[in-house]
Amino acid sequence: MNELRMMMKFIVDGFLSPGSSFMWEILLIGCATFGLIAERFWYLFKKCGTNSSGFMSTISKYLKSGDYEKAIKFSSSEKTPLAKGIGAILQNRGRGGKAVQKAVDEVFLTEAPKVTRNIAFLPTLANLATLLGLMGTIYGLMLAFDAIANVPAAQRAQALATGISVAMSTTLWGLFVAIPTLLLHGILATKSDRVVEELDEKTAKFINLVEE
């Protein structure tokens, strides 16, 4: 806990140091990154839904009773990629396998990019935050060496400490943004792959079920 408090103190001091421009740039990248992450979490975990088994169970119940209209209406009421794929199959049943597959392919081509949108960009933002922190580190070291070479002896210790502080705080702040970004990218990438695989797998099985 003390370590975290100390790190936060260094970060706050960094915003008041000569390297504050790097700190603010990293902050802007962090705000944009976590805004993007929040949108992706909302889309993948909220809008795409998590109860696909319950959805398929309800669809199967309607099919067993022969009530295709209710199945179509129910799938239309859901806004997940899977529901759109199932709805396309139901609406094109009886038109032949090619027509059904074409309808599913159209849904896949429309929904898959929405699922994976912007996720691949997150590592780039993490790297950018890290590199800005590194740039701040280089700037801080330049200040430190300049202090050794040019600052009067009475002020040298303070100038040297300022340069080192800039070097360390910008790197720390860049890593504070980059590390959670990479972790959350892994979670989002795994979830998006699962949503796309589920759409592909369950629509293929559903086609076989409907066409029997």
GURORO-760211 format. One record per atom (N, C-alpha, C): residue in one letter; x, y, z. Coordinates in pm, whole numbers, padded with zeros to 5 digits, always signed. Layout:
N
AXYZ
...
END
This chain:
212
M+00083-00120+00000
M+00000+00000+00000
M+00087+00126+00000
N+00196+00122+00081
N+00288+00236+00084
N+00356+00255-00051
E+00385+00140-00117
E+00449+00149-00249
E+00357+00218-00349
L+00229+00183-00343
L+00133+00245-00435
L+00119+00394-00406
R+00114+00429-00279
R+00105+00571-00242
R+00227+00648-00291
M+00345+00586-00279
M+00467+00651-00324
M+00467+00667-00475
M+00421+00566-00546
M+00416+00575-00692
M+00320+00684-00737
M+00205+00694-00672
M+00110+00799-00707
M+00168+00938-00680
K+00247+00949-00574
K+00313+01077-00544
K+00410+01114-00655
F+00488+01015-00703
F+00582+01042-00812
F+00507+01085-00938
I+00391+01021-00964
I+00314+01055-01084
I+00260+01198-01073
V+00205+01233-00956
V+00153+01369-00937
V+00266+01471-00951
D+00381+01440-00893
D+00496+01530-00905
D+00538+01544-01051
G+00521+01437-01128
G+00557+01443-01269
G+00477+01545-01347
F+00349+01563-01307
F+00265+01662-01373
F+00309+01805-01339
L+00388+01820-01235
L+00435+01953-01194
L+00580+01976-01232
S+00639+01879-01301
S+00781+01885-01335
S+00801+01941-01476
P+00927+01967-01516
P+00952+02013-01653
P+00907+01914-01761
G+00887+01789-01723
G+00841+01688-01820
G+00690+01672-01821
S+00616+01772-01772
S+00470+01760-01760
S+00401+01741-01896
S+00461+01792-02003
S+00398+01776-02135
S+00385+01630-02172
F+00486+01549-02138
F+00479+01405-02165
F+00371+01340-02078
M+00359+01385-01954
M+00259+01329-01864
M+00118+01356-01917
W+00094+01478-01965
W-00038+01512-02016
W-00069+01436-02145
E+00032+01418-02230
E+00011+01342-02353
E-00026+01197-02322
I+00044+01139-02225
I+00012+01001-02184
I-00128+00995-02123
L-00164+01097-02046
L-00299+01102-01988
L-00406+01106-02097
L-00383+01186-02202
L-00480+01193-02312
L-00493+01057-02381
I-00381+00991-02403
I-00385+00857-02463
I-00459+00761-02371
G-00433+00771-02240
G-00501+00683-02145
G-00652+00704-02145
C-00694+00831-02149
C-00839+00859-02151
C-00904+00801-02277
A-00840+00823-02393
A-00894+00770-02518
A-00896+00617-02516
T-00789+00558-02462
T-00778+00412-02457
T-00887+00351-02370
F-00905+00404-02251
F-01001+00344-02159
F-01145+00377-02198
G-01165+00486-02272
G-01296+00511-02331
G-01329+00405-02435
L-01231+00375-02519
L-01248+00270-02621
L-01271+00134-02556
I-01195+00105-02450
I-01210-00022-02380
I-01349-00034-02317
A-01398+00076-02257
A-01530+00074-02196
A-01638+00045-02300
E-01625+00106-02418
E-01723+00082-02525
E-01720-00063-02570
R-01599-00119-02582
R-01586-00259-02626
R-01641-00355-02521
F-01617-00326-02393
F-01673-00411-02288
F-01825-00406-02291
W-01881-00287-02309
W-02027-00274-02315
W-02082-00353-02433
Y-02018-00342-02547
Y-02069-00410-02667
Y-02056-00561-02654
L-01940-00610-02613
L-01914-00754-02613
L-01983-00826-02498
F-01985-00764-02379
F-02038-00833-02263
F-02185-00798-02235
K-02229-00681-02281
K-02367-00640-02257
K-02454-00661-02381
K-02415-00597-02492
K-02500-00604-02611
K-02495-00741-02677
C-02376-00799-02685
C-02367-00932-02747
C-02422-01040-02655
G-02436-01008-02528
G-02501-01101-02437
G-02411-01215-02394
T-02449-01278-02287
T-02373-01391-02235
T-02457-01519-02228
N-02590-01505-02238
N-02677-01622-02222
N-02721-01678-02357
S-02624-01718-02438
S-02658-01772-02570
S-02729-01907-02557
S-02695-01983-02453
S-02760-02113-02433
S-02908-02095-02405
G-02943-01994-02325
G-03084-01966-02297
G-03158-01922-02422
F-03091-01842-02506
F-03152-01798-02631
F-03181-01917-02722
M-03081-02005-02739
M-03098-02121-02826
M-03202-02217-02771
S-03210-02226-02638
S-03310-02313-02575
S-03451-02264-02606
T-03472-02132-02602
T-03603-02076-02633
T-03638-02097-02779
I-03540-02077-02867
I-03562-02099-03011
I-03600-02245-03036
S-03527-02337-02971
S-03556-02480-02989
S-03696-02515-02941
K-03740-02451-02834
K-03875-02476-02781
K-03981-02436-02883
Y-03961-02319-02947
Y-04057-02275-03049
Y-04055-02368-03170
L-03936-02414-03208
L-03927-02502-03325
L-03995-02637-03298
K-03977-02688-03176
K-04039-02816-03143
K-04191-02809-03148
S-04245-02692-03114
S-04390-02674-03120
S-04436-02630-03259
G-04341-02612-03352
G-04375-02573-03489
G-04413-02427-03504
D-04386-02345-03402
D-04425-02204-03406
D-04307-02120-03457
Y-04289-02123-03590
Y-04176-02051-03650
Y-04192-01900-03639
E-04314-01852-03643
E-04336-01707-03636
E-04290-01651-03503
K-04319-01722-03395
K-04273-01678-03263
K-04121-01684-03253
A-04064-01788-03316
A-03917-01800-03315
A-03853-01683-03388
I-03913-01645-03504
I-03861-01532-03580
I-03877-01402-03501
K-03993-01387-03439
K-04019-01265-03361
K-03924-01256-03242
F-03899-01369-03178
F-03810-01369-03063
F-03666-01336-03104
S-03620-01396-03213
S-03484-01368-03259
S-03469-01223-03304
S-03576-01166-03360
S-03572-01026-03402
S-03567-00930-03283
S-03621-00975-03169
S-03622-00890-03050
S-03484-00883-02984
E-03401-00981-03014
E-03265-00982-02959
E-03171-00915-03060
K-03072-00843-03009
K-02983-00766-03096
K-02842-00822-03102
T-02824-00945-03058
T-02691-01004-03060
T-02658-01056-03200
P-02531-01071-03233
P-02493-01129-03363
P-02553-01268-03384
L-02553-01350-03278
L-02610-01484-03289
L-02758-01479-03322
A-02832-01389-03256
A-02975-01377-03282
A-03002-01334-03425
K-02919-01245-03477
K-02936-01201-03616
K-02908-01315-03714
G-02808-01397-03681
G-02778-01511-03766
G-02892-01613-03765
I-02944-01643-03646
I-03055-01738-03635
I-03179-01683-03704
G-03204-01553-03687
G-03319-01491-03752
G-03309-01499-03904
A-03188-01480-03957
A-03169-01490-04103
A-03198-01631-04153
I-03158-01731-04074
I-03186-01870-04113
I-03336-01897-04113
L-03404-01854-04008
L-03548-01879-03998
L-03627-01809-04109
Q-03586-01686-04140
Q-03658-01608-04241
Q-03636-01662-04381
N-03526-01736-04402
N-03496-01789-04536
N-03514-01940-04547
R-03572-02000-04442
R-03594-02144-04449
R-03691-02176-04564
G-03669-02289-04624
G-03756-02330-04735
G-03716-02271-04869
R-03614-02185-04871
R-03570-02126-04997
R-03448-02197-05056
G-03409-02303-04989
G-03293-02377-05036
G-03169-02347-04954
G-03079-02444-04953
G-02958-02432-04872
G-02872-02313-04910
K-02863-02286-05041
K-02778-02175-05086
K-02830-02041-05037
A-02961-02023-05041
A-03021-01898-04997
A-03000-01877-04847
V-03014-01986-04771
V-02994-01978-04626
V-02848-01944-04595
Q-02757-02014-04662
Q-02615-01990-04637
Q-02574-01849-04677
K-02631-01799-04787
K-02601-01663-04830
K-02648-01561-04726
A-02767-01585-04670
A-02820-01494-04567
A-02732-01495-04443
V-02685-01613-04404
V-02596-01623-04287
V-02463-01555-04315
D-02410-01575-04435
D-02282-01512-04471
D-02294-01359-04466
E-02408-01306-04509
E-02428-01161-04504
E-02428-01111-04361
V-02494-01186-04272
V-02494-01148-04130
V-02353-01154-04074
F-02280-01260-04109
F-02143-01277-04059
F-02054-01162-04106
L-02064-01127-04233
L-01981-01019-04288
L-02017-00883-04226
T-02141-00869-04183
T-02183-00743-04119
T-02145-00737-03972
E-02164-00849-03901
E-02148-00849-03756
E-02006-00874-03709
A-01930-00957-03780
A-01794-00989-03735
A-01705-00864-03723
P-01707-00772-03819
P-01626-00649-03801
P-01671-00565-03682
K-01801-00567-03651
K-01849-00493-03535
K-01795-00553-03405
V-01783-00685-03403
V-01734-00754-03284
V-01586-00726-03260
T-01507-00724-03366
T-01362-00709-03352
T-01314-00564-03366
R-01406-00471-03386
R-01370-00332-03414
R-01281-00271-03304
N-01171-00210-03348
N-01079-00131-03263
N-00999-00213-03163
I-01026-00342-03149
I-00953-00421-03048
I-00805-00433-03084
A-00776-00452-03212
A-00636-00465-03254
A-00557-00336-03236
F-00627-00224-03218
F-00562-00093-03203
F-00509-00071-03060
L-00560-00149-02964
L-00524-00128-02824
L-00374-00149-02796
P-00309-00255-02849
P-00165-00267-02826
P-00085-00149-02881
T-00131-00091-02991
T-00064+00027-03046
T-00070+00143-02948
L-00186+00164-02887
L-00201+00271-02788
L-00114+00243-02664
A-00106+00116-02624
A-00021+00081-02510
A+00126+00109-02542
N+00167+00071-02662
N+00305+00097-02703
N+00333+00247-02711
L+00235+00323-02759
L+00252+00468-02770
L+00271+00531-02633
A+00191+00486-02535
A+00207+00538-02398
A+00345+00504-02342
T+00389+00381-02368
T+00522+00340-02320
T+00632+00423-02385
L+00621+00444-02516
L+00724+00519-02588
L+00726+00666-02546
L+00611+00724-02519
L+00609+00861-02467
L+00675+00868-02330
G+00650+00766-02247
G+00719+00760-02119
G+00870+00749-02137
L+00913+00670-02235
L+01056+00657-02264
L+01114+00789-02314
M+01036+00859-02396
M+01083+00989-02444
M+01100+01086-02327
G+01005+01081-02233
G+01019+01163-02113
G+01141+01125-02032
T+01172+00995-02030
T+01291+00947-01960
T+01418+01005-02022
I+01423+01001-02154
I+01540+01057-02224
I+01553+01206-02196
Y+01439+01276-02198
Y+01440+01419-02169
Y+01489+01445-02027
G+01443+01365-01932
G+01487+01380-01794
G+01636+01356-01778
L+01688+01255-01848
L+01832+01228-01842
L+01912+01342-01905
M+01857+01401-02011
M+01923+01517-02071
M+01931+01632-01971
L+01821+01653-01896
L+01822+01756-01794
L+01926+01725-01686
A+01936+01597-01649
A+02031+01558-01545
A+02175+01580-01591
F+02207+01539-01714
F+02343+01559-01764
F+02375+01707-01784
D+02272+01783-01826
D+02292+01926-01840
D+02321+01990-01704
A+02255+01938-01600
A+02279+01990-01466
A+02422+01964-01422
I+02472+01845-01453
I+02610+01810-01416
I+02710+01901-01487
A+02680+01932-01614
A+02776+02005-01696
A+02769+02156-01678
N+02648+02209-01658
N+02632+02353-01672
N+02577+02426-01549
V+02509+02356-01459
V+02446+02424-01345
V+02551+02450-01237
P+02546+02568-01174
P+02640+02597-01065
P+02632+02493-00954
A+02741+02473-00886
A+02751+02367-00785
A+02644+02378-00678
A+02608+02499-00640
A+02508+02517-00533
A+02370+02469-00573
Q+02341+02472-00703
Q+02209+02433-00753
Q+02210+02296-00823
R+02328+02237-00832
R+02344+02116-00913
R+02263+01998-00859
A+02264+01980-00729
A+02193+01865-00669
A+02044+01873-00697
Q+01986+01992-00683
Q+01843+02009-00708
Q+01811+01987-00854
A+01893+02043-00944
A+01869+02026-01088
A+01884+01880-01130
L+01984+01813-01072
L+02004+01671-01102
L+01886+01588-01053
A+01836+01618-00932
A+01720+01545-00879
A+01596+01569-00965
T+01582+01692-01016
T+01467+01722-01102
T+01472+01640-01231
G+01590+01633-01291
G+01605+01555-01414
G+01575+01408-01393
I+01626+01352-01284
I+01600+01210-01255
I+01451+01188-01226
S+01390+01282-01156
S+01246+01271-01126
S+01164+01269-01253
V+01199+01356-01349
V+01129+01357-01478
V+01146+01222-01548
A+01269+01172-01546
A+01298+01045-01614
A+01215+00931-01558
M+01206+00924-01426
M+01136+00812-01363
M+00984+00826-01369
S+00933+00946-01345
S+00787+00964-01338
S+00720+00943-01473
T+00784+00987-01582
T+00721+00967-01713
T+00718+00819-01752
T+00826+00749-01721
T+00827+00604-01749
T+00721+00532-01667
L+00714+00565-01540
L+00615+00502-01452
L+00473+00529-01501
W+00444+00652-01538
W+00311+00689-01584
W+00276+00618-01714
G+00374+00609-01806
G+00350+00537-01931
G+00317+00391-01907
L+00387+00329-01812
L+00360+00188-01780
L+00226+00172-01708
F+00188+00270-01628
F+00058+00268-01560
F-00056+00262-01661
V-00036+00325-01775
V-00139+00322-01880
V-00126+00196-01965
A-00002+00158-01999
A+00020+00050-02095
A-00014-00088-02039
I+00022-00115-01915
I+00004-00251-01861
I-00144-00289-01850
P-00232-00206-01790
P-00375-00243-01790
P-00434-00252-01931
T-00384-00168-02021
T-00435-00172-02159
T-00406-00308-02222
L-00286-00359-02204
L-00250-00489-02262
L-00330-00602-02196
L-00350-00593-02066
L-00430-00695-01997
L-00574-00695-02047
L-00634-00577-02056
L-00773-00567-02101
L-00786-00603-02249
H-00682-00575-02327
H-00683-00617-02468
H-00693-00769-02478
G-00619-00840-02393
G-00627-00986-02396
G-00766-01036-02364
I-00832-00974-02265
I-00968-01014-02228
I-01065-00987-02343
L-01055-00868-02404
L-01146-00831-02513
L-01123-00916-02637
A-00996-00943-02668
A-00966-01025-02785
A-01020-01166-02769
T-01007-01222-02648
T-01059-01356-02622
T-01211-01359-02634
K-01277-01258-02578
K-01423-01252-02584
K-01472-01233-02727
S-01407-01148-02804
S-01451-01125-02942
S-01433-01251-03026
D-01323-01322-03005
D-01302-01449-03077
D-01412-01549-03043
R-01450-01552-02915
R-01554-01645-02870
R-01689-01611-02933
V-01720-01481-02943
V-01847-01439-03003
V-01852-01477-03150
V-01742-01455-03222
V-01738-01488-03366
V-01744-01639-03386
E-01670-01714-03305
E-01673-01861-03316
E-01811-01916-03284
E-01875-01859-03184
E-02010-01903-03147
E-02109-01876-03260
L-02098-01759-03321
L-02184-01727-03435
L-02165-01827-03547
D-02041-01859-03579
D-02011-01951-03687
D-02059-02093-03655
E-02028-02138-03534
E-02061-02276-03494
E-02212-02298-03482
K-02279-02209-03410
K-02421-02233-03381
K-02511-02209-03502
T-02470-02116-03590
T-02551-02098-03711
T-02535-02219-03804
A-02413-02275-03810
A-02392-02394-03893
A-02475-02512-03842
K-02477-02533-03711
K-02556-02641-03654
K-02706-02616-03673
F-02745-02489-03662
F-02887-02455-03676
F-02935-02474-03819
I-02850-02446-03915
I-02885-02471-04055
I-02914-02618-04075
N-02828-02703-04024
N-02848-02848-04037
N-02978-02892-03969
L-03011-02829-03855
L-03133-02865-03782
L-03257-02824-03860
V-03255-02703-03916
V-03372-02652-03987
V-03392-02723-04119
E-03282-02758-04184
E-03290-02820-04317
E-03322-02970-04311
E-03320-03027-04190
E-03352-03172-04179
E-03497-03199-04218
END
